[in-house]
Amino acid sequence: MLSLTQNLPVPVRIVIETRRAARISLRKKQIILRIPKKMNAEAKYKVAAELLEWANKTISNKKLYLNANVNPFKEGTVVHILGHAYTIEHQSVPGNSVSMLISTANHKLVFRIPIHLSNDDDQQKSLIEGVFIKGLNQYFLHEMRKRVHELNRLHFNADIDKISLRYTTSRWGSCSSNGNISLSTKLLLVPPIVCDYVIIHELAHRFEMNHSKDFWNLVEAAMPDYKKHILWLKEEGASLII
């Protein structure tokens, strides 16, 4: 069974467990294949082959895992944040921890990397990613809150409680019944108009906590071309560096 996983871009974890049916999950850093324990060896192999074939096609069609085997935080890489281009710069420093400085004046992301990690791509990528996400959340939260309130005043005038940025992989945003709006950190990296669509989507939930026709009418009234932004998220969202 393991030979079936050789051409996939990320590791495959195969779990044999008590369950009724086989299932495959495409996680951010691995693929999890769950197989029912009661199946015989031939049936296990067959279902694994079918699910992994589906995974391969899905990965190809949706352009998943494009950054799985590269370090997207290399020096000189350009990252777009809220529509502005930032160039990554590395500084070798003593110590054991990675830190990030954001210069909006020079449009630079400066990663201060311990000297002993300077030439280790794998360790760099792992450590920088966490610092990058945390830094984005802290530094750009004010900008995102400002944009939510702007779009709310323009289109909805809804009651809003808290607005937060959180790193999520399964959803772009959420809105609770008491008016808490949570937006994915990844929205900082998409085109601003696409980010606006997600904000409008969540604001519309202040009036319709569902995806009914009335809900989509609210979204369309605020953004008539919203469907093309949904398509962008589906086709390009998986290629973001985080």
Secondary structure as the mmCIF struct_conf table of DSSP 4:
data_model
#
loop_
_struct_conf.conf_type_id
_struct_conf.id
_struct_conf.beg_label_comp_id
_struct_conf.beg_label_asym_id
_struct_conf.beg_label_seq_id
_struct_conf.end_label_comp_id
_struct_conf.end_label_asym_id
_struct_conf.end_label_seq_id
HELX_RH_3T_P HELX_RH_3T_P1 LEU A 2 THR A 5
TURN_TY1_P TURN_TY1_P1 GLN A 6 ASN A 7
BEND BEND1 LEU A 8 VAL A 10
STRN STRN1 VAL A 12 GLU A 17
BEND BEND2 THR A 18 THR A 18
BEND BEND3 ARG A 20 ALA A 21
STRN STRN2 ARG A 23 LEU A 26
BEND BEND4 LYS A 28 LYS A 29
STRN STRN3 ILE A 31 PRO A 36
TURN_TY1_P TURN_TY1_P2 LYS A 37 LYS A 38
BEND BEND5 MET A 39 MET A 39
HELX_RH_AL_P HELX_RH_AL_P1 ALA A 41 ASN A 61
TURN_TY1_P TURN_TY1_P3 LYS A 62 ASN A 69
BEND BEND6 VAL A 70 VAL A 70
TURN_TY1_P TURN_TY1_P4 PRO A 72 PHE A 73
TURN_TY1_P TURN_TY1_P5 GLU A 75 GLY A 76
STRN STRN4 VAL A 78 ILE A 81
TURN_TY1_P TURN_TY1_P6 LEU A 82 GLY A 83
STRN STRN5 HIS A 84 VAL A 93
BEND BEND7 PRO A 94 ASN A 96
STRN STRN6 SER A 99 SER A 103
TURN_TY1_P TURN_TY1_P7 THR A 104 HIS A 107
STRN STRN7 LYS A 108 PRO A 114
HELX_RH_3T_P HELX_RH_3T_P2 ILE A 115 LEU A 117
TURN_TY1_P TURN_TY1_P8 SER A 118 ASN A 119
HELX_RH_AL_P HELX_RH_AL_P2 ASP A 121 HIS A 155
TURN_TY1_P TURN_TY1_P9 PHE A 156 PHE A 156
STRN STRN8 ILE A 163 ARG A 166
BEND BEND8 THR A 169 SER A 170
BEND BEND9 TRP A 172 TRP A 172
STRN STRN9 GLY A 173 CYS A 175
TURN_TY1_P TURN_TY1_P10 SER A 177 ASN A 178
BEND BEND10 GLY A 179 GLY A 179
STRN STRN10 ILE A 181 SER A 184
HELX_RH_3T_P HELX_RH_3T_P3 THR A 185 LEU A 189
BEND BEND11 VAL A 190 VAL A 190
HELX_RH_AL_P HELX_RH_AL_P3 PRO A 192 ALA A 204
TURN_TY1_P TURN_TY1_P11 HIS A 205 PHE A 207
BEND BEND12 MET A 209 ASN A 210
BEND BEND13 SER A 212 SER A 212
HELX_RH_AL_P HELX_RH_AL_P4 LYS A 213 ALA A 222
TURN_TY1_P TURN_TY1_P12 PRO A 224 ASP A 225
HELX_RH_AL_P HELX_RH_AL_P5 TYR A 226 GLU A 236
HELX_RH_3T_P HELX_RH_3T_P4 GLY A 237 SER A 239
BEND BEND14 LEU A 240 LEU A 240
#
